[in-house]
């Protein structure tokens, strides 16, 4: 459509893709519409949007190129029933507690009379960028430099997360699976997994399987090294195509309708996603009461952050995953040089998208 010039009015996609579309003048800055005196959002309505959700649609210079309609979270799944049997009464609040619980469950599986679960029991670790970002966010970082115009993977918040995951891996308290670890989590082969809350129905189904262990379980935010917490917000965003003034204003009116609290509430009840704005919460109390685990995830939203809405992130997020894999397979002393190499690749990715 960009190449033909026959654009739609409204598009949805990943924010890094939208950044590419904005760079070629195919989608527009939404700030003038949001701030419009007649058709925009009031200051109170703007303040109702969760910061991580609204900020997730902004370019480095503050341009609002994408607007959040709903969101999910990359959160920890935690087998609280199994944990309580081992005298662990709550999800970990820091790295020390996380390692202690992960290693205790791994040791329990190694020492029981079932050889088929040896090497399991701790954290199922998928070395993806979103999982890495979640731990960095919990440390108070954002993977960006101080100026906010580039990446910095040598920041201490990233180093701490990388060293922690490497230590878990080398200690035998984390392992990988070939597919989504829902069955492992439902059969005590994992105390922790990491997944989008959009996948909660699949985890519920896994506990209904014949070989599942009927444990109590919950979700939890990612802990930071020293007690911080966060989740990676997976926002569902829309952008406005650059067509003509009449079509674009009509599109904005629809976007405003789509993100109104009443419509958000209907959308959430049919999708199990989370709202983009806090004034939707009173309208979904009944849904939350019927979905306790989902409802608990609402409390993570104020601390959540979103991955960069940068065109370069398309490439960089793949490099982050490759680097984390290299860290897990390498020696601890390799971490500084691997993160330096990642910084260099990120600089190149930015240059290629400018």
FIBABA-779012 format. One line per field, with one value per residue (C-alpha): residue in three letters; x negated, y, z negated; residue number from 0. Coordinates in nm, 4 decimals, decimal comma. Example, Ala and Ser with C-alpha at 12.3 -4.5 7.8 and 13.67 -1.06 7.14 Angstrom:
residu <- [ALA SER]
px <- [-1,2300 -1,3670]
py <- [-0,4500 -0,1060]
pz <- [-0,7800 -0,7140]
num <- [0 1]
This chain:
residu <- [UNK UNK UNK UNK UNK UNK UNK UNK UNK UNK UNK UNK UNK UNK UNK UNK UNK UNK UNK UNK UNK UNK UNK UNK UNK UNK UNK UNK UNK UNK UNK UNK UNK UNK UNK UNK UNK UNK UNK UNK UNK UNK UNK UNK UNK UNK UNK UNK UNK UNK UNK UNK UNK UNK UNK UNK UNK UNK UNK UNK UNK UNK UNK UNK UNK UNK UNK UNK UNK UNK UNK UNK UNK UNK UNK UNK UNK UNK UNK UNK UNK UNK UNK UNK UNK UNK UNK UNK UNK UNK UNK UNK UNK UNK UNK UNK UNK UNK UNK UNK UNK UNK UNK UNK UNK UNK UNK UNK UNK UNK UNK UNK UNK UNK UNK UNK UNK UNK UNK UNK UNK UNK UNK UNK UNK UNK UNK UNK UNK UNK UNK UNK UNK UNK UNK UNK UNK UNK UNK UNK UNK UNK UNK UNK UNK UNK UNK UNK UNK UNK UNK UNK UNK UNK UNK UNK UNK UNK UNK UNK UNK UNK UNK UNK UNK UNK UNK UNK UNK UNK UNK UNK UNK UNK UNK UNK UNK UNK UNK UNK UNK UNK UNK UNK UNK UNK UNK UNK UNK UNK UNK UNK UNK UNK UNK UNK UNK UNK UNK UNK UNK UNK UNK UNK UNK UNK UNK UNK UNK UNK UNK UNK UNK UNK UNK UNK UNK UNK UNK UNK UNK UNK UNK UNK UNK UNK UNK UNK UNK UNK UNK UNK UNK UNK UNK UNK UNK UNK UNK UNK UNK UNK UNK UNK UNK UNK UNK UNK UNK UNK UNK UNK UNK UNK UNK UNK UNK UNK UNK UNK UNK UNK UNK UNK UNK UNK UNK UNK UNK UNK UNK UNK UNK UNK UNK UNK UNK UNK UNK UNK UNK UNK UNK UNK UNK UNK UNK UNK UNK UNK UNK UNK UNK UNK UNK UNK UNK UNK UNK UNK UNK UNK UNK UNK UNK UNK UNK UNK UNK UNK UNK UNK UNK UNK UNK UNK UNK UNK UNK UNK UNK UNK UNK UNK UNK UNK UNK UNK UNK UNK UNK UNK UNK UNK UNK UNK UNK UNK UNK UNK UNK UNK UNK UNK UNK UNK UNK UNK UNK UNK UNK UNK UNK UNK]
px <- [0,0000 -0,2890 -0,4359 -0,1052 0,0130 0,3514 0,3350 0,5900 0,7028 0,5953 0,3189 0,2030 -0,1390 -0,4568 -0,5753 -0,9182 -0,7399 -0,5327 -0,8550 -0,9618 -0,6282 -0,6622 -1,0115 -0,8662 -0,5791 -0,3106 -0,1790 -0,1496 -0,2261 0,0853 0,0031 0,2012 0,5095 0,4658 0,4258 0,6986 0,9168 1,2413 1,1835 0,8805 0,8425 0,8698 0,5749 0,7607 0,8180 0,4539 0,3416 0,5585 0,3359 0,0757 -0,2630 -0,4355 -0,1542 -0,1400 -0,5195 -0,5580 -0,4195 -0,6664 -0,9750 -1,3032 -1,2139 -0,8743 -0,6681 -0,3528 -0,3444 -0,1380 0,1614 0,2291 0,5605 0,4873 0,1843 0,0533 -0,2447 -0,5516 -0,5292 -0,6577 -0,4395 -0,4970 -0,3929 -0,2885 -0,1471 -0,4775 -0,6683 -0,4686 -0,5519 -0,9169 -0,8561 -0,8602 -0,5541 -0,5701 -0,7300 -1,0892 -1,1474 -1,5112 -1,7831 -1,8945 -1,5467 -1,4904 -1,8053 -1,7336 -1,3861 -1,4892 -1,7804 -1,5763 -1,3177 -1,5865 -1,7552 -1,4235 -1,3733 -1,7298 -1,6975 -1,3550 -1,2938 -1,1946 -1,4943 -1,2843 -1,2709 -1,6436 -1,7803 -1,4449 -1,2632 -1,3962 -1,3426 -1,2595 -1,4843 -1,4121 -1,6915 -1,4723 -1,4924 -1,1607 -1,2734 -1,6036 -1,4233 -1,1903 -1,4807 -1,6487 -1,3274 -1,3011 -1,6521 -1,5359 -1,6987 -1,5635 -1,8547 -1,9017 -2,1821 -2,1530 -2,0648 -1,7873 -1,9073 -2,0853 -2,1193 -2,3541 -2,3821 -2,6878 -2,4737 -2,4926 -2,1224 -2,1876 -2,5118 -2,3389 -2,0597 -2,3057 -2,5252 -2,2220 -2,0823 -2,4273 -2,4689 -2,1296 -2,2200 -2,5639 -2,4220 -2,1808 -1,8817 -1,7614 -1,7097 -1,5531 -1,2578 -1,1900 -0,8480 -0,6214 -0,6798 -0,3146 -0,3305 -0,6528 -0,5033 -0,1929 -0,3946 -0,6487 -0,9310 -0,9487 -0,8890 -0,9102 -0,8336 -0,8181 -0,5306 -0,2819 0,0359 0,2145 0,1183 0,2939 0,5745 0,3117 0,1539 0,4956 0,5531 0,2177 0,3239 0,6352 0,4259 0,4289 0,0648 0,0769 0,0323 0,3216 0,1163 0,2120 0,0229 0,0091 -0,1764 -0,4328 -0,6352 -1,0019 -1,2202 -1,5195 -1,8573 -1,7818 -1,4048 -1,2670 -0,9970 -0,8559 -0,6975 -0,7515 -0,4341 -0,3333 -0,1142 0,1346 0,1030 0,2724 0,1328 0,3016 0,2137 0,1223 0,4202 0,6075 0,7338 1,0945 1,0089 0,7483 0,9806 1,2503 0,9905 0,8916 1,2547 1,2764 0,9445 1,0758 1,3927 1,1935 0,9863 1,2741 1,3257 1,6603 1,5225 1,2015 1,4107 1,5947 1,2684 1,1041 1,3940 1,3621 0,9837 0,8327 0,5940 0,5363 0,6639 0,4436 0,6004 0,6815 1,0325 1,1407 1,0778 1,4125 1,5927 1,4178 1,4486 1,6875 1,4555 1,1623 1,3560 1,4174 1,0518 0,8373 0,4967 0,5658 0,6892 0,3677 0,1765 0,3539 0,1381 -0,1770 -0,0694 -0,1896 -0,5440 -0,5525 -0,7693 -0,7589 -1,0349 -1,1705 -0,9411 -1,2440 -1,2845 -1,6252 -1,4678 -1,3588 -1,7233 -1,8502 -1,5980 -1,7207 -2,0804 -1,9843 -1,8522 -2,1612 -2,3866 -2,2029 -2,2359 -2,6102 -2,6346 -2,4642 -2,6886 -3,0125 -3,2248 -3,1261 -3,4285 -3,2913 -2,9970 -3,1627 -3,2968 -2,9715 -2,7751 -3,0274 -2,9792 -2,6036 -2,6432 -2,8417 -2,5747 -2,3080 -2,4929 -2,5087 -2,1362 -2,0517 -2,2672 -2,0982 -1,7505 -1,8227]
py <- [0,0000 0,2367 0,1695 0,2038 0,5081 0,3450 0,3652 0,2409 0,4797 0,2782 0,0204 -0,2020 -0,3554 -0,3531 -0,0070 -0,0607 -0,1286 0,1849 0,3796 0,2638 0,3770 0,7140 0,7546 0,7334 0,9722 0,7032 0,7437 1,0665 1,2180 1,1753 1,4507 1,7241 1,5020 1,4054 1,7727 1,9098 2,1551 2,0155 1,6497 1,5630 1,4104 1,6200 1,6410 1,4052 1,1522 1,1679 1,1140 0,7995 0,6153 0,3963 0,5672 0,2577 0,2030 0,5567 0,6006 0,2758 0,4466 0,7351 0,7804 0,8955 1,2604 1,2260 1,1884 0,9899 0,7630 0,4811 0,4775 0,1956 0,0139 -0,2735 -0,4468 -0,7681 -0,8308 -1,0459 -1,1856 -1,4741 -1,7784 -1,9117 -2,2519 -2,1319 -2,4704 -2,6478 -2,3597 -2,3757 -2,7452 -2,6375 -2,3617 -2,0856 -1,8754 -1,6009 -1,5110 -1,3855 -1,0149 -1,0023 -1,2052 -1,3781 -1,5108 -1,6021 -1,8129 -1,9790 -2,0855 -2,1901 -2,3966 -2,5548 -2,6790 -2,8018 -2,9876 -3,1425 -3,2881 -3,4163 -3,5931 -3,7534 -4,1065 -3,9942 -3,9847 -3,8343 -3,4942 -3,4639 -3,1338 -2,9591 -2,7740 -2,4181 -2,1514 -2,2337 -1,9790 -1,8703 -1,6343 -1,3783 -0,9999 -0,9566 -1,1762 -0,9923 -0,6584 -0,7631 -0,8257 -0,5003 -0,3040 -0,4534 -0,3232 0,0267 0,0311 0,0653 -0,0501 0,3095 0,5576 0,8633 1,0912 0,8594 0,8611 0,5257 0,1916 0,1061 -0,2623 -0,2034 -0,0192 -0,1842 -0,2725 -0,4873 -0,6325 -0,7358 -0,9118 -1,0902 -1,2069 -1,3266 -1,5353 -1,6757 -1,7747 -1,9472 -2,1369 -2,2450 -2,3461 -2,5903 -2,3865 -2,2878 -2,4874 -2,4506 -2,6245 -2,6843 -2,5223 -2,3219 -2,4589 -2,4861 -2,8663 -2,8389 -2,5743 -2,7888 -3,0981 -2,9557 -2,9448 -2,5692 -2,3461 -2,0401 -1,9756 -1,6487 -1,5738 -1,3169 -1,2922 -1,3321 -1,6984 -1,7495 -1,9586 -2,2014 -2,2391 -2,3037 -2,5731 -2,7350 -2,7825 -2,9606 -3,2223 -3,5801 -3,5817 -3,2405 -3,1880 -2,9843 -2,7138 -2,3617 -2,1146 -1,7462 -1,4808 -1,2366 -0,9380 -0,9832 -0,9033 -0,6716 -0,7392 -0,5280 -0,5423 -0,3540 -0,5052 -0,4634 -0,6350 -0,5848 -0,4330 -0,5865 -0,3100 -0,3487 -0,0241 0,1483 0,4184 0,6689 0,6638 0,9920 1,0391 1,3723 1,6006 1,4809 1,1101 1,1568 1,3467 1,0822 0,8156 0,9913 1,0089 0,6334 0,5792 0,7882 0,5758 0,2510 0,3469 0,4845 0,3074 0,1548 0,0027 -0,1030 -0,2967 -0,4856 -0,5588 -0,6954 -0,9252 -1,0832 -1,0982 -1,1311 -0,8438 -0,5554 -0,1984 0,0837 0,3290 0,3153 0,4610 0,1346 -0,0565 0,0171 -0,1217 -0,4603 -0,5411 -0,8304 -0,9769 -0,9462 -1,1188 -1,4167 -1,4285 -1,4027 -1,4653 -1,2191 -0,9653 -0,9899 -0,8884 -0,5519 -0,4552 -0,4866 -0,2301 0,0861 -0,0557 -0,1853 -0,0534 -0,1034 -0,1969 0,0871 0,2097 0,2488 0,1271 -0,0158 -0,2346 -0,4815 -0,5751 -0,5020 -0,7231 -1,0183 -0,9302 -0,9141 -1,2698 -1,3933 -1,2232 -1,3701 -1,7152 -1,6558 -1,5444 -1,8600 -2,0852 -1,8946 -1,8181 -1,5584 -1,3528 -1,3154 -1,1030 -0,7557 -0,8113 -0,9649 -0,6642 -0,4282 -0,6140 -0,5804 -0,2048 -0,1878 -0,3837 -0,1525 0,1559 0,0004 -0,0835 0,2782 0,4053 0,1678 0,2922 0,6644]
pz <- [0,0000 -0,0767 0,2667 0,4504 0,2575 0,1978 -0,1807 -0,4350 -0,7068 -1,0099 -1,0467 -1,3290 -1,3779 -1,5825 -1,6787 -1,5219 -1,1903 -1,2393 -1,2902 -0,9444 -0,7988 -0,9714 -0,8247 -0,4726 -0,5589 -0,5382 -0,8939 -1,0882 -1,4274 -1,6407 -1,8925 -1,7092 -1,7181 -2,0826 -2,1780 -1,9488 -2,1401 -1,9976 -1,9135 -2,1234 -2,4671 -2,7801 -3,0164 -3,2500 -2,9701 -2,8634 -3,2231 -3,2418 -2,9940 -3,1619 -3,1060 -2,9716 -2,7249 -2,5849 -2,5883 -2,3963 -2,0866 -2,0911 -1,8753 -2,0372 -1,9670 -2,1350 -1,8183 -1,8944 -1,5907 -1,7410 -1,9743 -2,2247 -2,2090 -2,4499 -2,5934 -2,7413 -2,9678 -2,9534 -3,3050 -3,5133 -3,5689 -3,9202 -4,0588 -4,4019 -4,5039 -4,4484 -4,6053 -4,9274 -4,9672 -4,9763 -5,2331 -4,9699 -5,0408 -4,7773 -4,4425 -4,4657 -4,5242 -4,4098 -4,2375 -4,5562 -4,6294 -4,2644 -4,2468 -4,5806 -4,4682 -4,1166 -4,2430 -4,5219 -4,2726 -4,0331 -4,3175 -4,4226 -4,0747 -4,0577 -4,3940 -4,3563 -4,2268 -3,8769 -3,6402 -3,3611 -3,5314 -3,6051 -3,4759 -3,5108 -3,7838 -3,7841 -3,5208 -3,1598 -2,9927 -2,6375 -2,5356 -2,3649 -2,3695 -2,5513 -2,8394 -2,8623 -2,8482 -3,1306 -3,3678 -3,2611 -3,3184 -3,6679 -3,7363 -3,6460 -3,3024 -2,9509 -2,7280 -2,6037 -2,6560 -2,8802 -2,5896 -2,4771 -2,1174 -2,1101 -2,2833 -2,5693 -2,6497 -2,8695 -3,1256 -3,4661 -3,4594 -3,1516 -3,2860 -3,6090 -3,4170 -3,1865 -3,4751 -3,6692 -3,3846 -3,3102 -3,6756 -3,6796 -3,3626 -3,4844 -3,8228 -3,6587 -3,7740 -3,4263 -3,1108 -2,7656 -2,6017 -2,2348 -2,2410 -2,4695 -2,8214 -2,9245 -2,9766 -3,1796 -3,4040 -3,4594 -3,5547 -3,8009 -3,5515 -3,5978 -3,8960 -3,6697 -3,3052 -3,1112 -2,8776 -2,7561 -2,9582 -2,6252 -2,6606 -2,9945 -2,8351 -2,7007 -3,0434 -3,1961 -2,9335 -3,0134 -3,3754 -3,2502 -3,0676 -3,1929 -3,3072 -3,4730 -3,8461 -3,9831 -4,1503 -4,2422 -4,0274 -3,9582 -3,7627 -3,8980 -3,7823 -3,7008 -4,0026 -3,9864 -4,1428 -4,4493 -4,4782 -4,1804 -3,9657 -3,6165 -3,3179 -2,9470 -2,8065 -2,4758 -2,3412 -2,0611 -1,8675 -1,5764 -1,3506 -1,1210 -0,7522 -0,5834 -0,3496 -0,3578 -0,6366 -0,6260 -0,6291 -0,8987 -1,1329 -1,0805 -1,1560 -1,4773 -1,5902 -1,5419 -1,7264 -2,0141 -2,0186 -2,0004 -2,3042 -2,5130 -2,8477 -2,7462 -2,4259 -2,5992 -2,8503 -2,5748 -2,3937 -2,7083 -2,7946 -2,4517 -2,4260 -2,7774 -2,7057 -2,9461 -2,9151 -2,7918 -3,0355 -3,4055 -3,3824 -3,2184 -3,5417 -3,7138 -3,4088 -3,4184 -3,7882 -3,7211 -3,4571 -3,6951 -3,9728 -3,7437 -3,6279 -3,9391 -3,7820 -3,5018 -3,7556 -3,9563 -3,6433 -3,6490 -3,9447 -3,7304 -3,4701 -3,6509 -3,6712 -3,3129 -3,0325 -2,6571 -2,4156 -2,1959 -1,9177 -1,6914 -1,3362 -1,4337 -1,7036 -1,4349 -1,3877 -1,7374 -1,9182 -1,7095 -1,8000 -2,1697 -2,1556 -1,9718 -2,2264 -2,5240 -2,3672 -2,3250 -2,6881 -2,8109 -2,6006 -2,6692 -2,9724 -3,2348 -3,1398 -2,7866 -2,8976 -2,8749 -2,5240 -2,4019 -2,5275 -2,3664 -2,0388 -2,0804 -2,1233 -1,8000 -1,6124 -1,7539 -1,6291 -1,2828 -1,2939 -1,3770 -1,0902 -0,8465 -0,9373 -0,9275]
num <- [0 1 2 3 4 5 6 7 8 9 10 11 12 13 14 15 16 17 18 19 20 21 22 23 24 25 26 27 28 29 30 31 32 33 34 35 36 37 38 39 40 41 42 43 44 45 46 47 48 49 50 51 52 53 54 55 56 57 58 59 60 61 62 63 64 65 66 67 68 69 70 71 72 73 74 75 76 77 78 79 80 81 82 83 84 85 86 87 88 89 90 91 92 93 94 95 96 97 98 99 100 101 102 103 104 105 106 107 108 109 110 111 112 113 114 115 116 117 118 119 120 121 122 123 124 125 126 127 128 129 130 131 132 133 134 135 136 137 138 139 140 141 142 143 144 145 146 147 148 149 150 151 152 153 154 155 156 157 158 159 160 161 162 163 164 165 166 167 168 169 170 171 172 173 174 175 176 177 178 179 180 181 182 183 184 185 186 187 188 189 190 191 192 193 194 195 196 197 198 199 200 201 202 203 204 205 206 207 208 209 210 211 212 213 214 215 216 217 218 219 220 221 222 223 224 225 226 227 228 229 230 231 232 233 234 235 236 237 238 239 240 241 242 243 244 245 246 247 248 249 250 251 252 253 254 255 256 257 258 259 260 261 262 263 264 265 266 267 268 269 270 271 272 273 274 275 276 277 278 279 280 281 282 283 284 285 286 287 288 289 290 291 292 293 294 295 296 297 298 299 300 301 302 303 304 305 306 307 308 309 310 311 312 313 314 315 316 317 318 319 320 321 322 323 324 325 326 327 328 329 330 331 332 333 334 335 336 337 338 339 340 341 342 343 344 345 346 347 348 349 350 351 352 353]
